[in-house]
Amino acid sequence: MAKGIENIGKQDVAWSYAATFFTIGAGVILLPFMLHKLPAETIGIWTIFQTINMLVIMLDFGFRPSFSRNISYIFSGVKRLKKEGVETAEHDSDVDYALLNGTLKAMRWFYSRIALLVLLLLGTIGSAYMYYLLGKYTGNRMDIVISWLILIFINCYNLYTLYYDVLLTGKGYIRQSQQINLLGNLIYITLAIALIYSGLGLSAIIASQFVSILIRRILSHRVFFNREMKKQLSQAGTMPFEPILKAIYPNAVKSGLTSVGGFLVNKSAVFIGSIYLPLSLTASLGITTQVVEVMARCGLVIYNTYLPKLAQYRVEKNISLLKKAYIYSTLSLVIVFLLGGGGILLLGNTILGWISSQTLLLPTAMTALLLFFYLLEFNHVIAAGFIMADNRIPFFIPSLISGAATLVLMLLFVSVFDWGIWGMILAPGLAQLAYQNWEWPSVVIKELRSN
């Protein structure tokens, strides 16, 4: 009998914590060295680059989580992918490798075209935006131009090979995936520090990112396409990929629209801030947000580790294990915010002062409010993930409304009321608090209680 989703245990969780810290926190680990060697203007540009990276990943328009979820369904034994809901399968059902072959072909077809789209968008609209920013930049402009060209190449290659991450997650190779991410980010951090202190500027950091991504992709390919997997895939037929894309497409688009709304809520402040505020203030907002996000992502480790199992529990209709996973996921998030948030408020700027940083975190009151809004945000992210595990996405329209409301409120608070950073923090927080922060946790709790 073919082996399905890998077992997930304490080792996977431990590796996930370590890799998450280095994956999300790589930028924070680099910060002391960057802040010591680079001016605040360059830090502001780097913050914008990081946001562009997130925006580009979002251009897969929801297919990444949808592909990953459906890969988990395949390894859980389903024989057919559905537009909504999941087909029930018995525990340890055989894997349909012809369906897996077709899904692989669909992913390669899709991501090759998305990579070309990214090349077009970054080469035109993105370059025009960078030309505008260079007009405000007083440092080494050639370093920024070189960094931008490398960034374009990185994003195209990263998207083209993004399905490797999907395969590892969907198969349940959590420990192996996190080990690869940990190694890649250690290489990134080490190489970037060495290049920064050799006299290179922002281009050192961007080039190090490319080396890290290349190594991770090579190792991911070797882990998934092992000898047994190659044998199974070569012996199986291949289903046409068009019906598979049609089955995945509806919820993928909904997931993509949800991501657009989430991006507008969480990241639009960086772009709007770069227009209305000095780059130095944008740098403080960006660094504070990044530190909080590192902590928040650590709070999601339990949830992210068990994502493949959530899909399996849905296929098997195992409500009892779903309840336990939801309780553990939510509890770990709250504990991390209480401990980590207190540390940020008490020691954040003190630590930056020790390293003679040219850029500090936002004032305590602003940071505390940001922490509160992020806790509510990530709490409803967990709830949304439990709903998506059932191949349902009812929140894409509310997400778009929240994103649009964030833009309107932010422009109103910053350009009309002149609230500056306060407006940047309040706009997304109030937009989410109006509906999404409480609606989706409520839906999940009612569903689990009723069963």
N, C-alpha and C positions, 0 to 999 in steps of 0.2 A: 504493500500500500504506500502510495506517495506521501511524502511528508508535507504537512501544511505549514501554518504559522508557527514560528519558533516559540518555545516557552519563554516567558518573561519573568524574571525573579529579582532578588535583591541586588545581584551583581549588575544587572541592567540599570537599575535605579541609581546605584552608586556611580557607574560610569556616566550616566546621563547628567547627574549633578556636576561632575568634574568637567565634562565636555561642554555643558551649557554655560558654565562660568567662563570658560575660555573662549567659547564661540561668541557669546553675546558680550562678554567682558573684555575681549581682546582690545577693543578700542580704549576701554578704561585702563587696562594695564599699560597700554602705550602712552596714555595721557601724561603721566609725570615726565616722560622723556620728550614728548612733543611740546608740552607746555614750557619745558626748560629750554628747548632749542628753537621753537617756532613762535613767531609773533601771533597775537590774537587774531589778526586778519586771516592768516593762513589757517588757523584753527576753525574760523568761521567757514572758509571754503571747504575744509575737510568735512565739517558737519553737513554741508550741503551735498557733498559727494556721497556721504553715507545715506542721506535721504533719497538721493537719486538711485542708489543701489536697491533700496527697498521698493521704490516706485517701479523699477524695471522688473523685479521679481514678480510684482503684482500684475504685470502685463501678460502673464500666462492666463489671466482672467479666470482664476478659480479651477483650472484644470489640474494643478498640482495636488491639492487635497482630494479632488474627485478621483484622479487616477490612483492615488495612494489608497483611498478607501476601497476602490474597486479591485485593486491588486489584493488587498486583504480579503475581500469577498471570494476571489478566485482561490486563494490558498486556504480558505475556510470550506471549500468544496462546492460552491455554487456553479451551475452549468450555464447560467444565463444572467447577463447584466440587465438591470431594469432602469427605466427612467426615474422612477420614484419608488421608494421602499426597497426591500431586499427579499430575495428568494431564500426560503428556509432550507437548511441542509443539516444532516446529522453530523455529530462530532466525528472527526477523523475521516470525513468523506474524501475520495480520491480527487486529486487536483486535475483540472482540465487544462492540459498543457497546450492544446490547440487554441483554446480561448486566451491563454496567457501569451502565446505567440502573436495572436491578432492584436492584443492590447499593446504589446511591445512595438509592433509596427505602427499602430495608431499614435503612440507617444512620440516615436521618432519623426513621423510625418508632421505632427503638430508642432513640436519644438523647433524643427528646422525652419519653419515658416515664421514662428514668433521671433527667432533670432534675427532673421532678415528684417522684420518690422522694427526691432529695436535698433538695428544699425541705421535704418532710415530716420527714425525719430531722433536719436541722439546726434546723428550727423547733421541734422537740420535744425529742428527746434531747440534741442539741447545745446548745440554750438552757439546759436543766437543768444540764448540765455547766459552762457558762459562769457560771451563777448560783452554783454551788458555788465556782468559782475566785474570783469577785468577793468572796466572803466572806473570802478570805485577802488580797485586794488592798487596799493602803493608799493608792494614788494616785488619779488622776482616773477615777472609775468611769464617768462619762458618756462619756468618750472611748472606753473599752473597749466600751460598749454600742453606740455608733455604729459602731465598727469591726466589731463582730460582725454587725450588720445588713447592712453593705456586703459583708462576706465571704460571707454567705448568698447575696446576689444574684449576686456574682461567680461563685461555684461553680456555680450553676444555669445561668447564661449560658454559662460556659466548657464545661460538659458538653454543653449543647444544640448547640453549634457545634464540638464536638471532632472531628467527621468531616472538617473542613477540613484539620486536621493529617494525618489518615489519607490523604486524597487526594494531598496534596503528597508525602508519603513514599512511598506506593505507586507513584506515577507516576515517581518518581526525580527530582523537582524539589528536589534536596538543596540546591544553591546558593541558589536562590530562597527556599526555606524558611528557610535559615539567615540570609539577609540580612534577611528579615522579622523573624525572632526577634531579631536583633541590633538592628535599629532600634527594635522594641518595647521591648526592655530598656533601651536608652539613654534612651528617653523616660521609662520607669519610674524609672530611677535619678535622672535630672535633676529630674523633677517632684517626686519624694519628698524629695530633699535640699532643694529650694526650700521645700516646704511644712513640713518639719521645722523649718527655721530661721526660718520665719514665725510659729512658736509653736504649731503644731498637733502633736498627739501621734501615737499609733499610727494614728489614722484617716487621717492624711496618707499613710502608706505603703500602706494598704489601698485608698484611693481611687486612688492612682497605679497600683496593680496593675490596677484596672478599666480605666483609660484605655489602658494598654498592651495588654491583651487585646483590647479593642475595635478598636484600630488593626491589630493582627495579623490579626484575623479578616477585616476589610475587605480588606486587601491579599492575604490567602490566597485569598479568593474571586475576586479579579480575576486572579490568576496561573493558577489551575487552569481556571476557566471563561472561557478566552479565546475569541476569535472562532471558531477552528477547532474547539475542543472543543464549544462550543455548537451549531455546525452539525452535527457528527457525532452528538451526542446527540439533537438535534431530528429528524434524519432516520431514526434507528434506532427500533425498537420498544422495548417495555419488558417484560422478563420478570417474572412474578409474584415478589414479594419473599419470600413465605412459604417456598418451597423453598430459596431462598438462605440465609435465616436458619437453616433446618433443617440445611443443610450446614455452616454456620459454627458453629452452636451447640455441638456436642459439644466441640471443641477450645477454643472460647472459654471455656466453663465451666471446663475443665481449666486454661487459662491464668489465669482469674480466681482459682481456688482456689490456684494457685501464687503469685499476687500477694498473696492473703490471708496465706499462710504467710510470704512475704517481708516483708510489712508488720509482722507480729508479731515477726519476727526483728530487723528494723532500726529500727522506730519505736515499739514498745511501751514502750521505756525512757522516752520523753518523758512519756507518760501516767502510767505507774507512778511515775516520779520526781516528777511534780507532786503526787502523793498522799503519798508517803513522805518526800520531801526538800523543803527550802526552795526557793522559786522561784529564788533566786540560784544554787544548785547546779545546778538544772535548766537555767538559762541557760548555765552553763559547759559542761555536757555537750552541750547543743544546739548551741552555737557551735562547739565542737571537732568534733562530728560533721559539721556543715555544711561546715566548712573542708576536712575530709578528703573529704567527698562531692564537693566542687567539684573537687578534685584527681583523684579517682577517675573522675568523669565525663569529665574531659579525657583520661584513659587509655582511655576507651571511644569516642573520636571516630572512629577508623579503623573500628571495628566498626559503629557506628551509621550512618556514612556509606554503608557498603556493604550495609546491610540489604536494600534492594530488589534488589540484584544477587545476594544469597544465594538469594533466592526464585527468581530467573531461573536461576541455576546449577543449582538443584535440578530445575526444570522441564526444563532441557536436559541433565541428568545430567553436568554438567561438573565432575568430581571434582578435576581438576588446579587449576582456579581456586578451588575451595573450600579446597583445602589452602593455597594462597598466602594467601587471605584470613584463614584461621585463624592462620597463623604471624604475619602482620603485626599482626593484632588483639591477640594475646596478647603479642607482643614490645613493642608500644607501651604496653600497660598496665603491664608490669613496669618499663620505662624511666621512665615518669611517676611511678610510686610510689617508685622509688629517688631520683630527683631532687627531686620535690615533697615526699615524706615527710621527707627530710633537711632541706629548707628549713623545714618546719613545726616540726620538733623543735628546730632551732637558732635560728630567728628569730621564731617565732610570738608568744610572749609579749613578746619584746623590742619588736616592732613595736606591739603593743597598749599597751605601757607608754609608748611615744613619744607616743601620742595621748591619754594619760591616761584609758584605758578603765576604766570601773567594773566590767567583767567580763573575766576572763582565760580562756585555754585551760586544760584540765586539766593536771596535773603531767606531766612528761616520760615517766615510766614508763607511766602510763595511756594517754597519747597514742600511744606506740610500740606498745603492745598493740592499741589500736584500729586503727592503720594495718595491722598484720599481719593481723588478722581481716578487714579490708576488702579487702585484696589477694586473699586466698583467696576471699572472697565474689564479687568482680567477675570473677575468673578463671573461676569456675564459671557466672557469668551469661553470659559469652561462649560457653562451651560449650553452655549450654542454648539460646542463640539459634541456633546452628548446627543443633541438633536440631529446633527449631521451624520452621526454614526448610523442612524436609521435611514440614511439617504433622503432626508427631508431638509429643505432650507426655506423656512417660512419668514426669515428675517432679512431678506435682501432688500425689500422696499423700505422698511424702517431704517436700515443702515444707510441707504442713499439719502433718505430724508434727514437723518442725523448729520450726515456729511455736508449736505447743502446748508442746513441750519448753522453748522459750525462756521462755514465760510461767511455767511451773512452776518452772524454775530461778531466774528473776528474783525471783519472790515468795519463794522459799526463801532465796536469797542476801541479799535486802534485808530482809525482815520477820523471818526466823528467825535468820540468822547475822549480820545487821546489817553487811553488807559495803559498803553504800552504793554509791558510784559504781563501785567495783571489781566489785560484783555485776552492775551494769547492763551492764558491758562483757563480763564473762566469760560470762554466760548465753547471749546469742546466738552468741558465738564458739564455745563448746563444742558447742552444739546443731548448728551447721553443720559443724564439724570432724568430728563423729561419722560423717557419711555424704556429704552433698551436695558439700562442698568438693573431694572427690577423685573421686567417682563419675562425674559428668557430663563432666569433662575426659577421664577415662579412656575413656568410651564414644565420644567424638568422635575421639580419637586412634586407637583401635582401628579405627573405621569407615574413617577416611581412609587408614590404613596398609593395610588389607585390600583397598582398591580401587586 
